[in-house]
Amino acid sequence: MEPKEQASKLFEEGYLCSQSILMAYAPLFDLDREAAARLAASFGGGVARRGETCGAVNGACMVLGLRYGHTSADDIDSKERAYEAVQKFISQFEARNGSIGCNHLLELDISTAEGLQQARDRQLFATRCPGFVSDAAEILDQIMSAT
């Protein structure tokens, strides 16, 4: 199964958007599935349900870091390549969805008890978020296949 389909499946199974993305791409980097799940666990709901950067975007940034990130403090070329890839990802995600902010994407503030309940009542996590996960994976595939 391709990572995009795997990410969607993982989200449907109940994993967070951030986990779904990182876990789907983890095998490409020999990253253990459990480690990927733990690493991405705090980024759902716009970072610990604060409604900030969408978890699918955070997961994608982690994947791009695994692909292009630097491991030596003086490796400026890899650092710049990673930043460039993330900037490209964010631009494309924003172009498709209007924002990378979870609260903006859901059109309410999930950092409050009332906003979170409204999101649940309106089933936004089941109706909107799968599209964000799918978009993130599709954009990741495009960026990673181009280089």
HELIX and SHEET records of a PDB file:
HELIX    1   1 PRO A    3  GLU A   13  1                                  11    
HELIX    2   2 CYS A   17  TYR A   25  1                                   9    
HELIX    3   3 ALA A   26  PHE A   29  5                                   4    
HELIX    4   4 ARG A   33  ALA A   40  1                                   8    
HELIX    5   5 ALA A   41  PHE A   43  5                                   3    
HELIX    6   6 GLY A   55  TYR A   68  1                                  14    
HELIX    7   7 ILE A   76  ASN A   97  1                                  22    
HELIX    8   8 CYS A  102  LEU A  106  1                                   5    
HELIX    9   9 ALA A  113  ASP A  121  1                                   9    
HELIX   10  10 LEU A  124  THR A  127  1                                   4    
HELIX   11  11 CYS A  129  ALA A  146  1                                  18    
END                                                                             
